[in-house]
Amino acid sequence: MSIKALRGLLLPAVLLLAGCNTVLMSPSGDVALQQRDLIVTSLLLMLLIIVPVIALTLFFAWRYRASSQRKDYAPEWDHSTVLELLIWSAPLLIIIALGALTWVSTHKLDPYNKLERISAGRQVPADAKPLVIDVVALDWKWLFIYPEQGIATVNEVAAPVDRPIQFRITASNVMNSFFIPALAGQIYAMPGMETQLQAVINKPGQFQGFSANYSGGGFSGMRFTFHGMSEGEFEQWVGQAKASSDALNRDAYLQLAPPSDHQKEHPGDPEPVRRYATVAPGLYDAILNNCVQDPSTCMRGMGHMAAPAAAAPAAGDSHGDGGMADMPGMPAGHSM
């Protein structure tokens, strides 16, 4: 293939990539920033092997080409201890470095752990209280409940800049994945289970969130907006929600949870934003325990079954590391 033909193939690819949103490489939250650094560091470590191998492959192909005039010829050569040490020690050292990096980062960036810092060089104040947001993945929209503020929203979530956030995440029906690339890695949302994510947003702005796990016909429209705001703007936003005439009681939730006509009429478009001035007490726990319709079936005194963490940014989930835990215990005599 000629150089001119190769350029013709590469140019469209470069133009397409130029229009990509590289939010994973330029996030606005400290957790996502640390995950970005982990991806970059891992890539550089691997390039220490990949680049020399590619360079040597090209060098050997040129040096020992058929048209070469070199006279050296060693048909009896079959082993070099020095060469073997070089070939095997370098990859081994890289693997050890990657393993150590993964071990430290997996524990440091555990989504269940309380944040130790707001950003580089800024520790979380001892008296800082995280903003708790309960997240419910519905078909096919996102419900956000603010237990402290007593409000709820659909397909819209907000938090003050530089304030720790604690997301408690579940689903109403099928498994989904809660993902705000600018904030942190993706975390699974599963019915009857609660996962968590600790995060912080460091810059004001509007950021897109979505489900990163296919969950049915309306999956493509399962997107929402995350707002990073100042404390004053956040209080105004809460006030706007409290001014709504809608209340999220159990009946309203049962009407909200099923797939709506919006997806049928506008496939691929997100559900319109809704705000609720009040939330029925204990609604999130009832959703978690699948007993909104019949409170008498809610399990009491439940145990919790921990499950391994899972989830990460683009390269396979470096936060790689969402979690599965707080699974309601089964009644006596029931086995999984």
Secondary structure, DSSP 8 states (H G I E B T S, - for coil): --HHHHHHHHHHHHHHHHTS--GGGS-SBHHHHHHHHHHHHHHHHHHHHHHHHHHHHHHHHHHT-TT-------TT----HHHHHHHHHHHHHHHHHHHHHHHHHHHHT-TTS--SEEETTEE--TT---EEEEEEEETTEEEEEETTTTEEEESEEEEETT--EEEEEEESSS-EEEE-TTT---EEE-BT-BEEEEE-B-S-EEEEEEE-S--STTGGG-EEEEEEE-HHHHHHHHHHHHT-S-EE-HHHHHHHSS--HHHHHSTTS----EEESEE-TTHHHHHHTT-SS-GGG---S--EEEEEEEE-STTT-SS-EEEEEEEE---TT---
